[in-house]
Amino acid sequence: MTVDQEKTRPAIATMPLLCRIRGLAVMSAAAVLAGGPAHAQDFFDSYAQAQPVIARAVDAFGGAERIEGIRQVHLRTEGPVHLRYQSRRLGPPFDTNEGWTEIALDRDSGSLAVETGGPIFVNRQVVTADGAWGMDLVRQTWSEPANPPDPGTHFVHRVIPALLVQKLYQRAASVRHAGTSTVAGRPQDVLSVAWDNGTVYGVHVDRGSGLISRYDILAPDPVVGDVVYESYFEDYRPVDGVPFPYRRWQQVDGEKTYEARTVAVSINSDVSGFMALPEGFTEIPAAAPPATTLRELADGVYLGNGNYQNLYVDTGEYLVSVDAGGGTGQIRGELKQLAELTGGKPLRYAVITHHHSDHTAGIDALAAAGATIVTTKTHRDYLTGIIKGRRYLSAASQTSEVDDVAFLFVDDSHTFAGDNEVSIHRVPNGHADDYFVAFVPAARLLYGADVFNVPATGPLAPSNPQFAEFYANLTRLDLDFETVANSHGRVGSADELAQRAATDATRTATASGDP
């Protein structure tokens, strides 16, 4: 393989070195480190062994010039998303939703559009050299984020293997040979490389074809702790001379989380239409960056102010918390604030709104504070596993050691008595069957999670089947509330929930198809 450096971009400048390494790497290791410590020899050898694997992958994807010549990409995939920890009931098996992802990338202008959609939502994020905006295609609104993402750190390389290979040869000096594996019965070389954001990838390169079969990343899982996310590429077909996978799937902790089939892909076609705002969309203010302090909504009623807004109620003698979103660190910080606000009153009960992983992520901190966990009997083993069995290996991780877990099991409703009483009520809906809302009569306040969020800015979303089922079941309880608080979004009102319920519940998200 040869490269004319004068006719290629700066990113290709390392390629002649890779070519020379093919024949010289092993000899260089011995010559440079002869007589050195064994671990230094191994360290160099892992680098040397990686280089011919990178070169083989570059060849398999059409060569450096062809890869660098990929300037625009349009990709649309469709397929089932397996709702691990987000099912209506505890799994496995997990509920499945059909969804899609559409990507438009223009490397020349530094622009990227990513649209994701499912049964009740369609969102598109656009990042350009001039700015960024997010679109809600159901509410038909758009806003400019306060802190726009950098398109260079996006996940595009994860779904376009040719660009993953380009990252490998651009970072060749930092790539190491991490061992071997077998994928679908075929031997693989595994390369380890660190990305711009610090994530370390294990990339499996087929020894026969040179194609990328799989990549792994280590990531924290809110239920089991540190796990490997495995992503597989299959059914490669040529697209303008570049091999492209027509099937991609992922599994986490041995459970399949999604399957994606390619339904449209093009290289170097005009994608500018995907970066433009659709006609008729309304601009709304961007949501303010979340603060980290609790807000007092009413006497003795406190709401978190982060991405997960947990509720805390001072009943007079003790505290009741509702929801456990945001993780161990956030909960610890909120409990410290509560101690200062309430004079150190004990947290006696911790209510879980529903079992989804993002709303139970900080439950260990609540149990460690001595709270009795309030849930249904169905969730006992699941929550005990999170509290006592979840393991993060990173020295920087935050976890709480808990010896014993106390539970209060509730079937349909329960009242925590006191000067400021709070009751919880089970309201089944399409989001979760065992789903609880909290009601504080003195404040005429209703609190829940996810199902009836009031958007931080802009108009209400139209009703959908999840909300319609929830609202019908809530109405039967005849709770006299005026204020609505949620784990996400702004504080709203009972009137706004009624307005949303009055919209067409059959209106669901559909594929936008065209830009």
Secondary structure, 3 states (H helix, E strand, C coil): CCCCHHHCCHHHCCHHHHHHHHHHHHHHHHHHHCCCCHHHHHHHHHHHHHHHHHHHHHHHCCCHHHHHCCCEEEEEEEEEEECCCCCCCCCCCCCEEEEEEEEEEECCCCEEEEEEECCCCEEEEEEECCEEEEEECCCCEEECCCCCCCHHHCCHHHHCHHHHHHHHHHCHHHCEEEEEEEECCEEEEEEEEECCCCCEEEEEEECCCCCEEEEEEEEEECCCEEEEEEEEEEEEEEECCEEEEEEEEEEECCEEEEEEEEEEEEECCCCHHHHCCCCCCEECCCCCCCCCCCEEEECCEEECCCCCCCEEEECCCCEEEECCCCCHHHHHHHHHHHHHHHCCCCEEEEECCCCCHHHCCCHHHHHHCCCEEEECHHHHHHHHHHHHHCECCCCCCCCCCCCCCCEEECCCEEEECCCCCEEEEECCCCCCCCCEEEEEHHHCEEEECCCCCECCCCCCCCCCHHHHHHHHHHHHHCCCCCEEEECCECCEEHHHHHHHHCCCCCCCCCCCCCC
